[in-house]
């Protein structure tokens, strides 16, 4: 059976792409041949360098063409179902799954980055949680480190469990050194307490410009990759 992780978040603009790419780079250091996929993206054209797919491709340095990384791309920064309706396109989950199956024949680990959160709609009857279920990989949730994250993380975990998804854990992302928030030192503990899933690390804010090397170092320093591998049952 192919190995992989489905990366979601408590909302949009939380840093799924950064964490997905960083995990890919870190897992490569453990000897895994890692591919990445962003089934649906909105807010950019396919080949724009600022798009999630192109950033994944650049940061992870995979040689797959962008068309194999991203299945559907829409320029409007709205939910995928709405973007598809604007362009009179139907997002076909079977087409996405076929593309994913092609990737898992090439790589021994594939990281899938969702769009928005688990309840983000792709069509009238299909959302990101449904896609994650069809793929069947364990779920990694990217959460902000600040006030409010406990509730949002717990709600995401609740939806995951209701959907039959297994949780690999949480990664808190984007903590700025100048942030003054008394909840920060305690949020991870409460997330673990409520969700009964581990917080595997807190990744600092890396700024707007960083290299793949900087990203890899940040993930290896601040995320417990050996614990993640062990929790997934992949072996160290």
Secondary structure, 3 states (H helix, E strand, C coil): CCEEEEEEECCCCCCHHHHHHHHHHHHHHCCCCEEEEEEEEECCCCCCCCCHHHHHHHHHCCCCCHHHHEEEEECCCCCHHHHHHHCCCCCCHHHHHHHHHHHHHHCCEEEEECCCCCCCEEECCEEHHHHHHHHCCEEEEEEECCCCHHHHHHHHHHHHHHCCCCEEEEEEEEECCCCCCCCHHHHHHHHHHHHCCCEEEEEECCCCCCCHHHHHHHHHHHECHHHHHHHHCCCC
